Amino acid sequence: MAVAKKSKTARGRKQDRARVAGGQDYEVQYEAKKTGKSAPAVKKAVKKVGNVRKRVEKRLGR
């Protein structure tokens, strides 16, 4: 049986980039810098709407 190869780029798998890990400081800081918001605001957004990056960015007004 052949095993399906996971789609992976130099920056990681697509599913990894599509999510924000609220417990990982470097991810929170990246998203905060990207959106111009504070780290606590990003954590609050992740808690409110979940960890899907598009929803978090929409919540933060980006």
N, C-alpha and C positions, 0 to 999 in steps of 0.2 A: 504494500500500500504506500502510495506517495504522500508525503506530508506537504501540505500547502505552505509555501514560503510567505512569511509575514512581510508586508510592505515596510521597508525601513530605509530611511534616508540618512544622510550624514548628521542630521539634527535629531534623529530618533524616529519612532513610529508616529504615524499621523494621529493616532488616538491619544498619544502623550501630549502632543502640541494642542489638541482640541480641548484640553482640560487644565484647570488651575488647581494645583495642590495647595489648599489653604493652610495646611500645616507645615509647608516647606517655605522657610523664610526667603530663599532666593527666588522662588516663583512669585511670592507675594510682592517682593521688592521690584521684580521685573515688571509685573502688571501695574504696580503703583507708578513707576517711572513712565511706563508706556502711556498711561491714561492721565497722568498729572494729578492723581489723587494720593491720599495718604495710605500707608499700609493697613491701619485699622479699618479704613473705609473699604479696602479690597477684601479683607477678611469678613467684614460684615456683609458685603455683597455676596461672597461665596456661601456664607451661611444662609442668606435669604433666598437666593435663586439656584443654588447648587454649584457644581464645579465645572459646568460647561462654559468654556471661555467666551463664546459669543454672547451668552446670557449675562455673564458677569460684566463684560464690556458694555453691553446695552444698559445694564443697571447703573453703571458708573458714568454713563452719558457719553460714551465714545462711539 
